[in-house]
Each structure stands twice: as structure tokens, then as C-alpha cells.
Amino acid sequence: MSVSAVAVVTGAGSGIGLAAVRLYAERGYGVVAVDVNPGGLAELEKIGNVVALRGDVAEEKTNEEFVSVALERFGRLDAVVLNAGFGGAGPLESPGAIDRFDRIVAVNLRGVVLGVKAALPAFRAAGGGAVVATSSVSGLAGDPGTWAYNAAKAGVVNLVRGLAIDYAVENIRINAIAPGGTATALTQGVIAHPELGPAVTRRIPLQRWAEPREQAEAAFFLTSPAASYITGVTLPVDGGLSANGGILLPPAFPGDAPH
Ligand SMILES: NC(=O)c1ccc[n+]([C@@H]2O[C@H](COP(=O)([O-])OP(=O)(O)OC[C@H]3O[C@@H](n4cnc5c(N)ncnc54)[C@H](O)[C@@H]3O)[C@@H](O)[C@H]2O)c1
């Protein structure tokens, strides 16, 4: 298989990860698409130069395997998109909340640590490489009922800073995106909710949810040579949501265009 570059995408079977697999493949990359859920992976290998791999990113062996598969099938590794994640621990005092917290941290945060660790030898051998992890606007501030996810996604923001500093000298760049509300399986319940959906949309300055491809574009940029001088940052891709301090809801002048 002749490809221009090679990417790994985790959480590849749905939503943002699926859009990223399509985008990298369209742009000539070989892609190793990783997901714990085999259902989402079934269609992926029909896309040219995509290899699907079933695995749980919280396990070290999944991360080692995706690097091996990239090297065996495509001969190199350029970009790693550590995107697998989910939330929903429930109230802190509810039964099982601490176990759910452990699992949320294991997938959203430990999964990123393991993914970077696994990629380092291949990047080092190639003289560099790029990682983008998926944090969230929920990693930049707190949300009601979202404490465990808030903690895990905030961990990603400072993790990429620390690791970026450690590996910059080896030309390995490590960044994150912080998606705002994006129309995927994760959020379809909120979007479809008659009150919650419009209420959330109103908080977003661009007044709409993101398409998964808009997140994939930002991830692609951060792993591409166009971002060669960017490392250790978390880029909000949120329609302006995190720019708003929250006291007033946009727009400031309903029905009135700003000057
Ligand atoms: N959709 C949003 O509004 C939004 C906002 C901010 C951040 N995010 C983050 O974006 C990422 C992608 O979310 P999405 O909206 O595309 O969700 P999604 O549910 O559509 O896709 C997530 C994928 O990750 C996979 N996955 C879950 N746990 C896994 C594991 N342990 N190992 C491997 N794969 C696993 C799931 O099977 C699923 O295919 C997540 O990290 C999520 O937290 C999403």
C-alpha cells in the first residue's frame, strides 16, 4: 500500500473519530482505526488504506498493538489521534460512582498516556511525530453533573502540556482539541431533548452544534506540518462557547446585527 503518511485514530467507530478516519484517508494517509466496539469498525475497512483494530485504549496492549499494526501494514507512523472517550459517572454519592469515575479516567486520561507512550519509539525512529488528544470544553470548566468527565478531560489539558515539554527536543509535538457540543452518538440525547437541545444551542455564540468533521479538521491541522511550531496547546473547537464568561447568553442584541 502506498500512502503519504500514517495515522492512528482511537474511538474510530463513531462520531469525531469516524470523521477523522475519513479525513485522514481522503488526504492520502494510511489509517489504523481503533475502537472497543466492533460494530462501528465493520464499515471502516471498506475505506481504502484503513485497517480496523478492536481494542480498549485503557489497556497497554491495545496501544502497543496499534503502533505495531501501523508499522507492519504501512511501514511508518506520523500522527496519533487519541480520541476515545465517554462520560456519565452520575452523582458522586450514587452507587457505583467511584467505579464509573475510575473507568472514565482510565479511558479518557490513562488511554492518552498509554497512547503517547506506545507511539514514542516509532516517532523517535522517524525523527519526530505528532499526537492530538481529544479533551473537551468540559476539561476547561465545570458542568453540572459532570465532575468525573470534567476531571478526566482537564487532566488531558495539562497532560499535553507536560508531555509536550518533555518530548519537544525530539521533534514530537503533543496537543489537544477541546470540542464543544458536536453532533454525535454521545450527544444525540441532548440535541433531541425538546428543552435542553435549544437551551444548549443558545449558549453557543455560533448558535449551532459542530459537525464531527469540523473537529476532525482541527485534529488534522494539529498533527500536520502546517502546525509544525505548535505543541502543548489545547485548541477549543467550540463555536465560541468557552470564550463566553457565562453571565449573559449570546446573542447580545437579539434580532439586531452587531456593528
Ligand atoms: N460529541 C461532543 O459533543 C463532544 C464534546 C467534547 C468532547 N468530546 C469527546 O470527543 C471524543 C469522541 O466523542 P464522540 O462525540 O465522537 O463520541 P461517540 O460516542 O460518537 O464515539 C466515541 C467512540 O469511542 C469508542 N470508545 C469508547 N471507549 C473506548 C475504549 N475504551 N477504547 C476504544 N474505543 C472506545 C466508542 O465505542 C465510540 O465508537 C470523546 O473523547 C469525547 O469525550 C465529544
The ligand as an SDF file (V2000), in Angstrom:
LIG
                    3D

 44 48  0  0  0  0  0  0  0  0999 V2000
  -19.6770   14.9970   20.9800 N   0  0  0  0  0  0  0  0  0  0  0  0
  -19.3380   16.0200   21.7510 C   0  0  0  0  0  0  0  0  0  0  0  0
  -20.1090   16.9780   21.9010 O   0  0  0  0  0  0  0  0  0  0  0  0
  -18.0010   16.0390   22.4420 C   0  0  0  0  0  0  0  0  0  0  0  0
  -17.6280   17.2120   23.0790 C   0  0  0  0  0  0  0  0  0  0  0  0
  -16.3970   17.2780   23.7130 C   0  0  0  0  0  0  0  0  0  0  0  0
  -15.5540   16.1840   23.6880 C   0  0  0  0  0  0  0  0  0  0  0  0
  -15.9540   15.0320   23.0770 N   0  0  0  0  0  0  0  0  0  0  0  0
  -15.0200   13.9330   23.0880 C   0  0  0  0  0  0  0  0  0  0  0  0
  -14.7700   13.5410   21.7550 O   0  0  0  0  0  0  0  0  0  0  0  0
  -14.3940   12.1690   21.7200 C   0  0  0  0  0  0  0  0  0  0  0  0
  -15.2420   11.4420   20.7040 C   0  0  0  0  0  0  0  0  0  0  0  0
  -16.5900   11.5430   21.1190 O   0  0  0  0  0  0  0  0  0  0  0  0
  -17.8140   11.3920   20.1130 P   0  0  0  0  0  0  0  0  0  0  0  0
  -18.7380   12.5040   20.4110 O   0  0  0  0  0  0  0  0  0  0  0  0
  -17.3440   11.1610   18.7300 O   0  0  0  0  0  0  0  0  0  0  0  0
  -18.4820   10.0830   20.7460 O   0  0  0  0  0  0  0  0  0  0  0  0
  -19.0080    8.7250   20.0960 P   0  0  0  0  0  0  0  0  0  0  0  0
  -19.6860    8.0280   21.2320 O   0  0  0  0  0  0  0  0  0  0  0  0
  -19.7660    9.0050   18.8460 O   0  0  0  0  0  0  0  0  0  0  0  0
  -17.6550    7.9720   19.7120 O   0  0  0  0  0  0  0  0  0  0  0  0
  -16.7550    7.5370   20.6910 C   0  0  0  0  0  0  0  0  0  0  0  0
  -16.1350    6.2350   20.2400 C   0  0  0  0  0  0  0  0  0  0  0  0
  -15.1530    5.8580   21.2200 O   0  0  0  0  0  0  0  0  0  0  0  0
  -15.2580    4.4610   21.3990 C   0  0  0  0  0  0  0  0  0  0  0  0
  -14.6980    4.0740   22.6920 N   0  0  0  0  0  0  0  0  0  0  0  0
  -15.2450    4.2890   23.9230 C   0  0  0  0  0  0  0  0  0  0  0  0
  -14.4650    3.7430   24.8610 N   0  0  0  0  0  0  0  0  0  0  0  0
  -13.4170    3.1720   24.2240 C   0  0  0  0  0  0  0  0  0  0  0  0
  -12.2750    2.4470   24.6570 C   0  0  0  0  0  0  0  0  0  0  0  0
  -12.1040    2.1500   25.9600 N   0  0  0  0  0  0  0  0  0  0  0  0
  -11.3700    2.0170   23.7390 N   0  0  0  0  0  0  0  0  0  0  0  0
  -11.5670    2.2700   22.4200 C   0  0  0  0  0  0  0  0  0  0  0  0
  -12.6360    2.9360   21.9400 N   0  0  0  0  0  0  0  0  0  0  0  0
  -13.5500    3.3860   22.8410 C   0  0  0  0  0  0  0  0  0  0  0  0
  -16.7420    4.1690   21.3130 C   0  0  0  0  0  0  0  0  0  0  0  0
  -17.0010    2.7820   21.0420 O   0  0  0  0  0  0  0  0  0  0  0  0
  -17.1610    5.0810   20.1710 C   0  0  0  0  0  0  0  0  0  0  0  0
  -17.0800    4.4270   18.9140 O   0  0  0  0  0  0  0  0  0  0  0  0
  -14.5370   11.6560   23.1460 C   0  0  0  0  0  0  0  0  0  0  0  0
  -13.2850   11.6880   23.7840 O   0  0  0  0  0  0  0  0  0  0  0  0
  -15.4700   12.6570   23.7730 C   0  0  0  0  0  0  0  0  0  0  0  0
  -15.3280   12.7180   25.1640 O   0  0  0  0  0  0  0  0  0  0  0  0
  -17.1450   14.9420   22.4440 C   0  0  0  0  0  0  0  0  0  0  0  0
  1  2  1  0
  2  3  2  0
  2  4  1  0
  4  5  1  0
  4 44  2  0
  5  6  2  0
  6  7  1  0
  7  8  2  0
  8  9  1  0
  8 44  1  0
  9 10  1  0
  9 42  1  0
 10 11  1  0
 11 12  1  0
 11 40  1  0
 12 13  1  0
 13 14  1  0
 14 15  2  0
 14 16  1  0
 14 17  1  0
 17 18  1  0
 18 19  2  0
 18 20  1  0
 18 21  1  0
 21 22  1  0
 22 23  1  0
 23 24  1  0
 23 38  1  0
 24 25  1  0
 25 26  1  0
 25 36  1  0
 26 27  1  0
 26 35  1  0
 27 28  2  0
 28 29  1  0
 29 30  1  0
 29 35  2  0
 30 31  1  0
 30 32  2  0
 32 33  1  0
 33 34  2  0
 34 35  1  0
 36 37  1  0
 36 38  1  0
 38 39  1  0
 40 41  1  0
 40 42  1  0
 42 43  1  0
M  CHG  2   8   1  16  -1
M  END
$$$$
